[in-house]
């Protein structure tokens, strides 16, 4: 059995004299410090012995903490062993502020098990462009939806997802493949569903997002169609009753599908099992009272923890890769390290500069001149996703969250802009769940900037289909972290070296 690590400070591990030369007003403390300084070699020898014993007993945990996500990514990608990136919250007053940890999956679990419950405020970073599992975040206000049969809701939804996977990908799965995690409180219903389908993964979470968007669109369409029927057959009535329980009330919508479609953004932080949000006491645990799943969470074994992760931790040759085009690919040789995992098609690639830098600058300038923001910084293009074949650009914006739907900035969720080069215009969209269907008026690009301005206008049918595709892949352009991440210095890196 692997040894458990208690969380200790550098001072308690190395001794205060090796960490800081602080003034000690206690005479006895000062005397102890002098004795330690007199024999520094013995202290160093003790440390070395502890490290050697840890390595020999296979209990030394790689655990490096970074202030910035990008720094953690670079460190993980340059390591000789497969390291994963996790994050944790550090300030109850500012729950969005995080630190980033790199570790092996087993090493993380070993250290995580030793933490006190209040310390477990951890998230998995679902890295962009890396294979992952199908996952859902389901939540709603209990106060606004009293008396709902939540067990029936979850059963109906799981059955509908299984049905969709069968229709689209010819996958044959059952309830035992679904890990159901729960952090429901008296005021909020909250569940995570993780689909552990043998030898099957998604190309990345953007492709998962499109599948979820398509499924949500089908459910909304079918619900509306059945609702409008003045007379229903018994089969239609049964179907309508089943679908209807998936729609809940929100503060802005009297009938909203209960799944969160905003959790498929790039480098998404997704809470892990046995963790709570900082300052809260609702831990994400296995929904053990449900007969639908046989998974059991055991904090002393890594197997169930691995099942609860969205990212793929071990690659199996012959794994089926599902993608947004509703096709299945077979991969026989893929490294388990994130940097070598399957990448999207060449026509897709996020960057902060597109092939049309003049258009990039024009859109950024237009945003600055036409939006009201409390920030003194200029809006910048955080990333660009270029669907070159379709002449579509997705701009993720930093330094500006102004939404034309609510006529103000959103507090947390960002906005993005879609440029249609064929039409020569762009519009603002939103990652906030309350504004997920909003699209601002089109703004024309100057003709001199658009290399496709002379294209025929006979593209309406193609455009309508492309708009649906753009909405389905919108989450890929999201930036889940505030601009503050880039301003935090990374000069304090905590590490265990060996």
Secondary structure as UniProt FT lines:
FT   HELIX           10..14
FT   HELIX           16..18
FT   HELIX           27..38
FT   HELIX           40..56
FT   TURN            57..58
FT   STRAND          64..66
FT   HELIX           69..77
FT   STRAND          84..89
FT   TURN            92..93
FT   TURN            95..96
FT   STRAND          98..103
FT   HELIX           105..113
FT   HELIX           117..119
FT   STRAND          122..126
FT   TURN            128..129
FT   STRAND          134..141
FT   TURN            142..144
FT   TURN            146..147
FT   HELIX           150..169
FT   HELIX           175..177
FT   STRAND          178..182
FT   STRAND          188..195
FT   TURN            198..199
FT   STRAND          200..202
FT   HELIX           205..228
FT   HELIX           234..244
FT   TURN            245..246
FT   STRAND          247..248
FT   STRAND          256..257
FT   TURN            261..262
FT   STRAND          268..271
FT   TURN            273..274
FT   TURN            278..279
FT   STRAND          285..286
FT   TURN            288..289
FT   TURN            291..292
FT   TURN            299..300
FT   HELIX           302..308
FT   TURN            317..318
FT   STRAND          319..322
FT   TURN            324..325
FT   STRAND          328..331
FT   HELIX           338..340
FT   TURN            346..347
FT   HELIX           357..370
FT   STRAND          380..387
FT   HELIX           388..390
FT   STRAND          392..398
FT   STRAND          402..403
FT   TURN            404..407
FT   STRAND          408..409
FT   STRAND          415..420
FT   TURN            421..424
FT   STRAND          425..430
FT   HELIX           433..435
FT   TURN            436..437
FT   STRAND          443..444
FT   HELIX           447..449
FT   TURN            451..454
FT   HELIX           460..472
FT   HELIX           474..477
FT   HELIX           483..487
//
